Amino acid sequence: MQAFTAVLAVALLAYATASPCTDICNGSCDLVQQSISLMFPQVSDAVAPNIEICRQSCTAVCTCTDGCGAQCNPPYDSCIADAKAAYNPIAMFGCQVQYSLCAGPCNFQCSATIISGVVQQFQGLVSTVSQAVTGVVNQLMGPTTAPQEV
C-alpha cells in the first residue's frame, strides 16, 4: 500500500508541474507502467510494448494539440490583456470569438489524429492484456486443453 501511495504522490506532483499535453500524456503512460509493475509484476513485461504505443500516441496527438496552442494562445493572450487594460468586457467576448475561430479548425484537424491514436492504442492494449491474463491463468492453473473425444 505504501508503494501505491508513493506512486500516486509522484504522479500528482508530475501532473501538477507538467507543461502542456506531451508531459501530461507521457506522465499518464508512465503512471500506468509503474502501477502495473507494482501491483501486477507478472504482466509488466507483457504490457511494456503498449506503454511505448501510449507514448507514441502522445507524441502524435500532442504535437498537433501543442501546435494549436502555440498558434492560437499568443494572439488570445494579447487580446485579453488589451481588453482587461481597457476594462472592456465586450472586447473580452471578442477575444473568445477570435480564439474559437483560430482553435476550432486547428482542433478539428487534430481530431482525426487523436481518434486514430486512441483506437490503435486501445486495440494493442486489449490484445496485450488478454495475452497477459491468459499467461497468468496458465501459470496458476497450468495450461488447459480441450477435452479429447473418445
TAHU-V454003 format. One record per run of one state. SS is the DSSP state (H for helix, E for strand, - for the rest). FROM is the first residue (numbers start at 0). LEN is the number of residues. Records with the same first field share a line. If there is no record, write none. Layout:
SS = FROM-LEN, FROM-LEN
//
This chain:
- = 0-1, 17-3, 39-1, 85-3, 141-9
H = 1-16, 20-19, 40-45, 88-53
//
